[in-house]
Amino acid sequence: MSESDRPQVIRSIAVTTADVVAALEMQVTSNRDAVLRITPPFNGRMRARLHVTQENEYTDGIEPIHIPPEHLVRSEAPSYPHAVETEEELRSDPELTYSVERHHEYHTERVAEWRNSIPAYIREAVTLDTPTGTQTVTVKPLSGEL
């Protein structure tokens, strides 16, 4: 397969579901900018991997393509369950008595459910923003340990 400096040769990207979930979660729970990165040289089938961006990390050569994780999931994907939300859910359940320990367990369960649900919402295609324009490519999710 021929390699190129031109991102236009990319037809599809493969990404592990675990990387998509981790990037989405990192965007919500930290101040780190997590993306899925495609690094040159480019070819028809590429792999996008989890990456945390840093300022001025590329100064020469061809820059990699960064895909925000939210671009890889459909809009109807569930949002990350924040602790405030899970506390409200727990407190509003008349069958349960609130405690810090129970909230921790409940929140942990809800986050696990969210993580397990996200792979079903990965898009079949995504539009890449590249230095030479935009293009739509197929997304091939790979199973990965969550």
ChimeraX attribute file (.defattr): number of C-alpha atoms within 10 A of each C-alpha:
attribute: neighborCount
match mode: 1-to-1
recipient: residues
	/A:1	6
	/A:2	8
	/A:3	13
	/A:4	14
	/A:5	13
	/A:6	15
	/A:7	26
	/A:8	18
	/A:9	17
	/A:10	20
	/A:11	16
	/A:12	20
	/A:13	20
	/A:14	16
	/A:15	24
	/A:16	21
	/A:17	22
	/A:18	21
	/A:19	24
	/A:20	30
	/A:21	23
	/A:22	17
	/A:23	24
	/A:24	25
	/A:25	19
	/A:26	17
	/A:27	17
	/A:28	15
	/A:29	11
	/A:30	9
	/A:31	8
	/A:32	13
	/A:33	16
	/A:34	25
	/A:35	26
	/A:36	25
	/A:37	21
	/A:38	23
	/A:39	16
	/A:40	17
	/A:41	15
	/A:42	20
	/A:43	20
	/A:44	16
	/A:45	17
	/A:46	21
	/A:47	17
	/A:48	23
	/A:49	20
	/A:50	21
	/A:51	16
	/A:52	14
	/A:53	14
	/A:54	10
	/A:55	5
	/A:56	6
	/A:57	8
	/A:58	10
	/A:59	7
	/A:60	6
	/A:61	8
	/A:62	14
	/A:63	16
	/A:64	16
	/A:65	19
	/A:66	21
	/A:67	22
	/A:68	18
	/A:69	23
	/A:70	16
	/A:71	18
	/A:72	22
	/A:73	22
	/A:74	14
	/A:75	12
	/A:76	7
	/A:77	15
	/A:78	13
	/A:79	12
	/A:80	17
	/A:81	17
	/A:82	13
	/A:83	16
	/A:84	11
	/A:85	12
	/A:86	19
	/A:87	18
	/A:88	12
	/A:89	13
	/A:90	19
	/A:91	15
	/A:92	12
	/A:93	10
	/A:94	8
	/A:95	8
	/A:96	10
	/A:97	11
	/A:98	15
	/A:99	12
	/A:100	9
	/A:101	9
	/A:102	14
	/A:103	20
	/A:104	14
	/A:105	11
	/A:106	17
	/A:107	21
	/A:108	15
	/A:109	13
	/A:110	17
	/A:111	17
	/A:112	13
	/A:113	13
	/A:114	18
	/A:115	20
	/A:116	14
	/A:117	14
	/A:118	20
	/A:119	22
	/A:120	12
	/A:121	14
	/A:122	24
	/A:123	16
	/A:124	14
	/A:125	17
	/A:126	18
	/A:127	14
	/A:128	19
	/A:129	14
	/A:130	16
	/A:131	12
	/A:132	9
	/A:133	9
	/A:134	12
	/A:135	15
	/A:136	14
	/A:137	19
	/A:138	16
	/A:139	22
	/A:140	20
	/A:141	20
	/A:142	13
	/A:143	12
	/A:144	13
	/A:145	8
	/A:146	14
